[in-house]
Amino acid sequence: MHSAKRRKQRAEVRESADEILALVAPLREGAPIGVRGLAMAARLVTDRKGPLYRAGGPDLREVLRATRSALGVDGETRDDLATAA
């Protein structure tokens, strides 16, 4: 059963590929980003119990959208990383 959950999550990650790529682009471009969004992105990638790795928790697409919004790449207000440093 553990492998079935893992396969299901892989499918969700594949289905969310556009949202994942939209999240990665501003990080690679070096554009000003929100500190909170950067922390959320780091947690998304490193938390092995999070929605990127495990099914049954928060919806991956919702977490990706919230992270992207917190990064400030959607025109939202952000706490600029450069200002915080």
C-alpha positions as CSV (number, residue, x, y, z in Angstrom):
1,M,0.0,0.0,0.0
2,H,2.9,2.4,0.6
3,S,4.0,2.2,-3.0
4,A,0.4,2.9,-4.2
5,K,0.5,6.2,-2.2
6,R,3.8,7.0,-3.7
7,R,2.6,6.4,-7.2
8,K,-0.5,8.5,-6.6
9,Q,1.7,11.4,-5.4
10,R,4.0,11.1,-8.5
11,A,0.9,11.5,-10.6
12,E,-0.1,14.6,-8.7
13,V,3.4,16.0,-9.1
14,R,3.2,15.4,-12.9
15,E,-0.2,17.0,-13.0
16,S,1.2,20.0,-11.2
17,A,4.3,20.4,-13.4
18,D,3.2,23.8,-14.8
19,E,2.7,25.2,-11.3
20,I,6.1,23.8,-10.2
21,L,7.9,25.3,-13.2
22,A,6.1,28.6,-12.6
23,L,7.5,28.5,-9.0
24,V,11.0,27.6,-10.1
25,A,11.4,30.3,-12.8
26,P,11.6,33.4,-10.5
27,L,13.9,31.6,-8.2
28,R,16.4,31.0,-11.0
29,E,16.0,34.5,-12.6
30,G,17.2,36.2,-9.4
31,A,14.3,38.6,-9.4
32,P,13.2,40.2,-6.1
33,I,11.2,37.7,-4.1
34,G,9.3,37.6,-0.9
35,V,11.1,36.2,2.2
36,R,8.1,34.3,3.3
37,G,7.7,32.7,-0.1
38,L,11.3,31.7,-0.2
39,A,10.8,30.0,3.2
40,M,7.7,28.2,1.9
41,A,9.5,27.1,-1.2
42,A,12.4,25.7,0.8
43,R,10.0,23.9,3.1
44,L,8.1,22.4,0.2
45,V,11.3,20.9,-1.3
46,T,12.8,19.7,2.0
47,D,9.8,18.5,4.0
48,R,9.6,14.8,3.2
49,K,6.2,14.6,4.9
50,G,4.9,17.5,2.9
51,P,2.6,17.6,-0.2
52,L,5.4,17.3,-2.7
53,Y,6.3,13.8,-1.3
54,R,3.2,12.4,0.4
55,A,-0.5,12.2,-0.4
56,G,-3.2,12.7,2.1
57,G,-2.1,16.1,3.4
58,P,-2.5,19.6,2.0
59,D,-3.4,19.9,-1.7
60,L,-0.1,20.2,-3.6
61,R,-1.6,22.7,-6.1
62,E,-2.9,24.9,-3.4
63,V,0.4,24.9,-1.6
64,L,2.2,25.8,-4.9
65,R,-0.2,28.7,-5.5
66,A,0.2,30.0,-2.0
67,T,4.0,29.7,-2.3
68,R,4.1,31.5,-5.6
69,S,1.9,34.3,-4.2
70,A,4.1,34.7,-1.2
71,L,7.1,34.9,-3.4
72,G,5.4,38.0,-4.9
73,V,5.7,36.8,-8.5
74,D,2.0,37.3,-9.1
75,G,2.1,41.0,-8.4
76,E,1.2,40.5,-4.8
77,T,2.8,42.6,-2.0
78,R,5.9,40.9,-0.6
79,D,8.7,41.4,1.9
80,D,11.6,41.8,-0.5
81,L,14.5,39.5,0.3
82,A,17.0,42.2,-0.7
83,T,15.3,44.7,1.7
84,A,15.4,42.1,4.5
85,A,19.1,41.4,4.1
